[in-house]
Amino acid sequence: MFDLVWLIPVFPLIGFLINGLIGRNFTEKVIGWIGALFVGASFVVALLIFQELLQLAPENRSIQKIVYTWMLSGDLNVPIGFLIDPLSIIMILVVSGVGCLIHIYSIGYMHGEIGFRRFFCYLNLFVFNMLILVSSNNFLMMFVGWEGVGLCSYLLIGYYYEKKSAADAGKKAFVVNRVGDFGFLLAMFLIFTVFGTFSYGDVMAAAPEKLAPGGLIVTLITLLLFVGATGKSAQIPLYTWLPDAMEGPTPVSALIHAATMVTAGVYMVARCSVLFALAPVSMAVVAVIGGATAFFAATIGMTQFDIKRVLAYSTISQLGYMFMACGVGAFSSGIFHLMTHAFFKALLFLAAGSVMHAMSGELDMRKMGALRGKLPYTHMTYLFGTLAITGIFPFAGFFSKDEILFYSLQRHLGFWLIGALAAIMTSFYMFRSVFMTFYGKSRVEPEAAHHLHESPPLMTVPLMLLAFLSLVGGLVGIPIMEGYNRFGDFLNPVFTSAKAIIDHGAHHAEHPSVAAELALMAVSVGIAVFGLLAARYMYVTNVRASDRAVERMPQVHELVYNKYWIDELYDYLFVDSIVKFSKMLWKEFDELVIDGAVNGVGKVTRGFGSLLSHLQSGLVKDYALSILFGATVVIGYLVLR
């Protein structure tokens, strides 16, 4: 099966080509199922490869398959090659599996939309690029997939391009990601300069010998790589594009901004774990930025009323958890949370889409309430997603988040405190969204209330499957049973070298007892329950409590509700100044200098031509005289020379 790994990205590409070239002759359902089934085919192939990978000894679970040589020039040798190891196969399964469910959901959600075929073409192309990104065996191929998903995200976010806010959001996502991509590109140049290759295996094998631990070069490489990661995974300071990206259709939010694209940065850091392990400063930067982002985004999520924006800031916060895990050396825990997050966040976005479907596109939770009776399946699945993300036992998020908090505490108490505070706020704003949307008194407009209905099976079945994964997905990584954390054991061969570097010379504290671990788990659950009870009190038991809280701290609420005016600050510092500078170049340099020079050359040429035109009299005697004059000049020159 390993020889068929190239089929994994090719299947979605085939779906894109079929729908793109001849899809105009198909019905909506045919177009949708073509897109979904080809992504599903990738998932099936990935499952078969995963099963075959499990049959190998852990030390042999790294297989490279070269399809053909892409670039060969001097020392540059870049193949079209694929890497199958525990890390890549997990990412492939997540992308293709969750992606397939989102495609199926989209058939029902996008029914009747103008540009239905275009939407599924974009989705298939996105999945193709994402699979290239996670399955490639070298940095250059990863970068191709990296840029491909960036392009597709621009197209999908701006799907409703006739709407100005959607078009602006697409451009914002594209531009902000280009800032991060520039850092990634510079890191690649440095990697090739130092190692003479883009191959992951060659770079990671040679890194401990060629790079001094804590040295300038490895620190610079990893910081530049992390710049790329902050853009793609929406971390401080390049996070501002993600909330605006909610302008795209809800399945886009679920696919791109919950399950796949935004996790690319986490995957890249984990893939380069050896390089980061050699750069303690970079590891500290990753942990601090991740923790700060988790806390910062959680504060904003507490004040938003747009249900999709609440989930968007939740995504930013959860990505912060993943980076914090990688920064403290717990790469497996970061990837574990990446996987569980894909389940419950895709579920939450799709459930929110089901609410929008019933509410004729309404997003404001202040205009909802008491929807659980009309939308029982949507309510149940959204609740499952909330229980998972807040870390309620035994849902998936409990296991992955607890691991991150556990390893953060081992590294530094400050990281645990930041993570715990972010977890409290996460529990509060997520249960706040549950209570405002599905409980209490109905605030639905009378006209909308008449049209409330549950979503069709094409939408609810994917919700139920994701709800099931959100419930049981964490059982593969039970943290308190040493030797039974199968997820961590499966990933260990990928991170063995990085772990050895981190552990070398480090001070090791005694491994906590099972009792201590259970105590920490109880604290994690207690944090989630506290947030639940606080949200219930303020939005169900005593609905005036939230208003009184705002009245007591109006300035603080305004600051957080307006997202700390970061977008406005960026507009003032960067956007407005760049626009003004561009206009100056246009008016002063382009029109006066460039256009002046071009127009001046044109005027001189035209004048000279006009002068010469006087010689074109049309009389033979004048031409003969000109020839005689020219011959006289030539003869005179020859004689006098």
Secondary structure as the mmCIF struct_conf table of DSSP 4:
data_model
#
loop_
_struct_conf.conf_type_id
_struct_conf.id
_struct_conf.beg_label_comp_id
_struct_conf.beg_label_asym_id
_struct_conf.beg_label_seq_id
_struct_conf.end_label_comp_id
_struct_conf.end_label_asym_id
_struct_conf.end_label_seq_id
HELX_RH_3T_P HELX_RH_3T_P1 PHE A 2 LEU A 4
TURN_TY1_P TURN_TY1_P1 VAL A 5 TRP A 6
HELX_RH_AL_P HELX_RH_AL_P1 LEU A 7 ILE A 22
HELX_RH_3T_P HELX_RH_3T_P2 GLY A 23 ASN A 25
BEND BEND1 PHE A 26 PHE A 26
HELX_RH_AL_P HELX_RH_AL_P2 GLU A 28 LEU A 54
TURN_TY1_P TURN_TY1_P2 GLN A 55 GLN A 55
BEND BEND2 LEU A 56 LEU A 56
HELX_RH_3T_P HELX_RH_3T_P3 PRO A 58 ASN A 60
STRN STRN1 ILE A 63 SER A 73
TURN_TY1_P TURN_TY1_P3 GLY A 74 ASP A 75
STRN STRN2 LEU A 76 ILE A 84
BEND BEND3 ASP A 85 ASP A 85
HELX_RH_AL_P HELX_RH_AL_P3 PRO A 86 TYR A 109
TURN_TY1_P TURN_TY1_P4 MET A 110 GLY A 112
TURN_TY1_P TURN_TY1_P5 ILE A 114 GLY A 115
HELX_RH_AL_P HELX_RH_AL_P4 PHE A 116 SER A 135
STRN STRN3 SER A 136 SER A 136
BEND BEND4 ASN A 137 ASN A 137
STRN STRN4 ASN A 138 ASN A 138
HELX_RH_AL_P HELX_RH_AL_P5 PHE A 139 ILE A 157
TURN_TY1_P TURN_TY1_P6 GLY A 158 GLY A 158
BEND BEND5 TYR A 159 TYR A 160
TURN_TY1_P TURN_TY1_P7 TYR A 161 GLU A 162
BEND BEND6 LYS A 163 LYS A 163
HELX_RH_AL_P HELX_RH_AL_P6 LYS A 164 PHE A 195
BEND BEND7 GLY A 196 GLY A 196
STRN STRN5 SER A 199 SER A 199
HELX_RH_AL_P HELX_RH_AL_P7 TYR A 200 LYS A 210
BEND BEND8 LEU A 211 LEU A 211
TURN_TY1_P TURN_TY1_P8 PRO A 213 GLY A 214
HELX_RH_AL_P HELX_RH_AL_P8 LEU A 216 LYS A 232
TURN_TY1_P TURN_TY1_P9 SER A 233 ALA A 234
TURN_TY1_P TURN_TY1_P10 ILE A 236 PRO A 237
BEND BEND9 LEU A 238 LEU A 238
TURN_TY1_P TURN_TY1_P11 THR A 240 THR A 240
HELX_RH_AL_P HELX_RH_AL_P9 TRP A 241 ASP A 244
HELX_RH_3T_P HELX_RH_3T_P4 ALA A 245 GLU A 247
BEND BEND10 GLY A 248 GLY A 248
HELX_RH_AL_P HELX_RH_AL_P10 THR A 250 ALA A 254
HELX_RH_PI_P HELX_RH_PI_P1 LEU A 255 ALA A 259
BEND BEND11 THR A 260 THR A 260
HELX_RH_3T_P HELX_RH_3T_P5 MET A 261 THR A 263
HELX_RH_AL_P HELX_RH_AL_P11 ALA A 264 ARG A 271
TURN_TY1_P TURN_TY1_P12 CYS A 272 CYS A 272
HELX_RH_AL_P HELX_RH_AL_P12 SER A 273 ALA A 277
TURN_TY1_P TURN_TY1_P13 LEU A 278 LEU A 278
HELX_RH_AL_P HELX_RH_AL_P13 PRO A 280 GLY A 301
TURN_TY1_P TURN_TY1_P14 MET A 302 THR A 303
STRN STRN6 ASP A 306 ASP A 306
HELX_RH_AL_P HELX_RH_AL_P14 ILE A 307 GLY A 327
TURN_TY1_P TURN_TY1_P15 VAL A 328 GLY A 329
HELX_RH_AL_P HELX_RH_AL_P15 PHE A 331 ALA A 358
TURN_TY1_P TURN_TY1_P16 MET A 359 GLY A 361
STRN STRN7 ASP A 364 ASP A 364
HELX_RH_3T_P HELX_RH_3T_P6 MET A 365 LYS A 367
TURN_TY1_P TURN_TY1_P17 ARG A 372 LYS A 374
HELX_RH_AL_P HELX_RH_AL_P16 PRO A 376 THR A 390
TURN_TY1_P TURN_TY1_P18 GLY A 391 GLY A 391
TURN_TY1_P TURN_TY1_P19 PHE A 393 PRO A 394
BEND BEND12 PHE A 395 PHE A 395
HELX_RH_AL_P HELX_RH_AL_P17 ALA A 396 ARG A 411
HELX_RH_AL_P HELX_RH_AL_P18 LEU A 413 PHE A 438
BEND BEND13 TYR A 439 LYS A 441
HELX_RH_AL_P HELX_RH_AL_P19 PRO A 446 ALA A 449
TURN_TY1_P TURN_TY1_P20 HIS A 450 HIS A 451
HELX_LH_PP_P HELX_LH_PP_P1 GLU A 454 PRO A 456
HELX_RH_AL_P HELX_RH_AL_P20 PRO A 457 VAL A 472
HELX_RH_3T_P HELX_RH_3T_P7 GLY A 473 GLY A 477
TURN_TY1_P TURN_TY1_P21 PRO A 479 ILE A 480
BEND BEND14 MET A 481 MET A 481
TURN_TY1_P TURN_TY1_P22 GLU A 482 GLY A 483
HELX_RH_AL_P HELX_RH_AL_P21 ARG A 486 ASP A 503
TURN_TY1_P TURN_TY1_P23 HIS A 504 GLY A 505
HELX_LH_PP_P HELX_LH_PP_P2 ALA A 509 SER A 513
HELX_RH_AL_P HELX_RH_AL_P22 VAL A 514 ARG A 536
HELX_RH_PI_P HELX_RH_PI_P2 TYR A 537 THR A 541
TURN_TY1_P TURN_TY1_P24 VAL A 543 VAL A 543
HELX_RH_AL_P HELX_RH_AL_P23 ARG A 544 ARG A 552
BEND BEND15 MET A 553 MET A 553
HELX_RH_AL_P HELX_RH_AL_P24 PRO A 554 TYR A 561
TURN_TY1_P TURN_TY1_P25 ASN A 562 ASN A 562
HELX_RH_3T_P HELX_RH_3T_P8 LYS A 563 TRP A 565
HELX_RH_AL_P HELX_RH_AL_P25 ILE A 566 TYR A 570
HELX_RH_PI_P HELX_RH_PI_P3 ASP A 571 VAL A 575
HELX_RH_AL_P HELX_RH_AL_P26 ASP A 576 MET A 584
HELX_RH_PI_P HELX_RH_PI_P4 LEU A 585 ILE A 594
HELX_RH_AL_P HELX_RH_AL_P27 ASP A 595 SER A 613
TURN_TY1_P TURN_TY1_P26 HIS A 614 LEU A 615
HELX_RH_AL_P HELX_RH_AL_P28 VAL A 620 LEU A 640
#
